Amino acid sequence: MQCHCISTGSEQLLKAQVAGFPCEELIKWALATPVQFIIGWRFHVGAWKSLKRGVANMEVLVALGTDASYLYSVISILHHHFTRHHKHGTYTPTVRPAASWQNNCNTTK
């Protein structure tokens, strides 16, 4: 399905629905997913290696925190979809700053 309101302005785009989901939520979800699983992949790998050694480091904290935020967002979006109660304010964009901030901190050393 497509949003046919792109040419009429962003306000209508954000209010439009695609398969019952608000476009605004789908856009946030689409932008957060690659950040979580592509940019954040090295944190997941590092966390797994660390946990296999029996220790927890900053990579474990970042992976758990961003995964919890992402999972909460997905559950929130799906819950509001199935209960037909679409409220603004899910926490999908939280993943992006957390993963990006940690990525910047590790590359500046």
C-alpha positions in Angstrom: 0.0 0.0 0.0 1.1 3.5 -0.6 0.5 6.9 0.9 -1.0 9.0 -1.9 -0.7 12.3 0.0 3.0 12.9 -0.3 2.5 15.7 -2.8 0.0 17.6 -0.7 2.3 18.2 2.3 3.9 16.5 5.2 1.1 17.3 7.6 -1.3 15.1 5.6 1.4 12.4 5.2 1.9 12.1 8.9 -1.9 11.8 9.5 -2.4 9.3 6.7 -2.8 5.6 7.4 -1.2 2.6 5.7 -2.7 -0.8 6.4 -4.2 0.8 9.6 -0.9 2.2 10.9 -0.3 5.9 11.1 2.4 6.9 8.5 4.2 8.9 11.2 4.8 5.7 13.3 5.8 3.7 10.2 8.3 6.3 9.2 9.8 6.4 12.7 9.9 2.6 12.8 11.5 2.4 9.3 14.2 4.9 10.3 15.0 3.3 13.7 15.2 -0.3 12.5 18.4 0.1 10.4 20.0 2.1 13.1 19.2 -0.5 15.7 20.4 -3.5 13.7 23.0 -2.2 11.3 24.8 0.6 13.2 24.2 -1.1 16.5 25.3 -4.6 15.2 28.8 -4.2 16.6 27.4 -3.6 20.1 25.4 -6.7 19.9 28.4 -8.7 18.7 30.6 -7.2 21.4 27.9 -7.8 24.1 27.6 -11.4 23.0 31.3 -12.0 23.2 31.5 -10.3 26.6 28.7 -12.3 28.0 30.2 -15.5 26.7 33.3 -14.6 28.8 31.1 -14.1 31.8 31.6 -10.3 32.1 29.4 -7.3 31.3 30.8 -4.2 29.8 29.5 -1.0 28.2 28.6 -2.9 25.0 26.2 -5.1 27.0 24.6 -2.0 28.6 24.2 -0.2 25.2 22.8 -3.4 23.5 20.4 -4.0 26.4 19.3 -0.4 26.6 18.7 0.1 22.9 17.1 -3.4 22.5 14.7 -2.6 25.4 13.8 0.8 23.8 13.3 -0.7 20.4 11.2 -3.6 21.7 9.0 -1.3 23.7 8.5 0.8 20.6 7.5 -2.2 18.5 5.1 -3.4 21.2 3.6 0.0 21.6 3.0 0.5 17.9 1.5 -3.0 17.5 -0.6 -2.6 20.6 -2.0 0.7 19.5 -2.7 -0.8 16.0 -4.6 -3.8 17.3 -6.6 -1.8 19.9 -7.2 0.9 17.3 -5.9 3.5 19.7 -3.3 5.5 17.9 -1.6 8.0 20.1 1.5 10.0 19.2 4.5 9.6 21.4 6.0 6.1 20.9 9.7 5.9 21.8 11.1 4.7 18.5 13.5 7.7 18.0 15.2 6.9 21.3 17.2 4.1 19.7 18.8 6.4 17.2 20.4 8.9 19.6 21.5 6.3 22.1 23.3 4.1 19.5 24.7 7.1 17.6 26.0 8.7 20.8 27.8 5.5 21.9 29.1 5.0 18.3 30.6 8.5 18.4 32.2 8.0 21.8 33.9 4.8 20.7 35.3 6.3 17.4 36.8 9.4 19.0 39.2 7.5 21.3 
